Amino acid sequence: MVNDIVGTSSVTIISRYFGAGNKEKTIEAIEQTIIFKFLLALVVGIVMSLIIPNVLSPLAGNSRVLEESVTYGRIRLITLPLAFSSYSVNTALRCIGDARKPLYIMVISGMLNMILDPIMIFDVIPFIGVRGMGLGIAGAAYATVISQAAAFIVGLYILMSGRTFIKVGFKRGIYFVRSMDIKLLSIGLPTGLEGLLRNLGYFIVMKFIASFGVGVVAAYGICTRIINLILMPVFGLQMGSGVIVGQSLGSSNCDRAEKAGYLTAKLSFWIMFISGAVLVLLPGPIIRIFSTGDDIIGIGALFLRYYAVASLFMGPAGGMASILYGAGDNVPSMLAALTSIWLVQIPMLYLFVQIMQMSIQWVWISYIVSYAVHFVMIVYFVKKGKWKDKCVI
């Protein structure tokens, strides 16, 4: 949630200053994002590492699971500043229009993580029979931390060496700009609350799904992984669009900002349309890659077909929302999430599943209705045009 808040704010602020051609303020915004996010991560990491046993104990099935979960969690939490810093440098590079370097950094980081995992986890490295470090779950955490640290170091080197469009120097050392730090918290706060509302809402939706049995839960889990894979290019488009919107508003070009959002919405629609057609025509063979159970395949196939319809609203809604995201006008997206999940989908599930005892099909239908409501609300807020007057710098 903290990363969502400051990350969203930083995209808006950095891209606006860069679009306005103000290099000095762009550098200051990048430096403040890295410094302020590092500090927040340090505070959150220390606090959460102290209370994590109490947080995880209700969720752990036994003492062994709890012990290993706490071990992994504490390592990740204590080193949270490294993770947040790696996100910050990647965000900064994207916001100044250098999106390829974050891609290269993340590919290298991911490959490093894949190499380090078996070395640090196992006593004997699988397939090659060489002795490993045997650290178990702690090894997995350390491998991730090292990979994120490497990503941060490489990204920071690019920013400080002038190998991109901006050269960051930290000439003032560790410093804070009160007005900008407040903006880093306030602009993205609705996005953080939106994420919290979504996660809590999905938890409740999951309880309705679980009431239909283990097979339905398994099918849903497989389908969500398939869907997340399909959504990756759409999310990439929306992130890029948010940066373009911010840069365009920084240069007082509202028409370009609006066109970027509408183009993203159109491209997202066609990606989801083509992907949805595949899901409708070949749901069984796709799910069979992950499971051979006939019940799971049947349930999953039905969900993917309904989701194919829901995605026609979801994709364009994200594209249109990138206009609001890039402008720093994040309250409308929060309201759309609150309405579509908490005032539409959850009451709908309570009525049809809890009270009327209807079939699982109504759970899948609720996704279509929820996404449709979300799309209509986002379009309304974009058309209303208040985002054009949003002043964040």
Secondary structure, DSSP 4 states (H G I P E B T S, - for coil): -HHHHHHHHHHHHHHHHHHTT-HHHHHHHHHHHHHHHHHHHHHHHHHHHHHHHHHHTTT-SSHHHHHHHHHHHHHHHHTHHHHHHHHHHHHHHHHTT--HHHHHHHHHHHHHHHHHHHHHH-SB-TTT--B----THHHHHHHHHHHHHHHHHHHHHHHHHT-SS-----TT-S---HHHHHHHHHTTHHHHHHHHHHHHHHHHHHHHHHTT-HHHHHHHHHHHHHHHHHHHHHHHHHHHHHHHHHHHHHTT-HHHHHHHHHHHHHHHHHHHHHHHHHHHHSHHHHHHTT---HHHHHHHHHHHHHHHHHHHHHHHHHHHHHHHHHHT--HHHHHHHIIIIIIIIHHHHIIIIIIS---THHHHHHHHHHHHHHHHHHHHHHHH-GGGG----
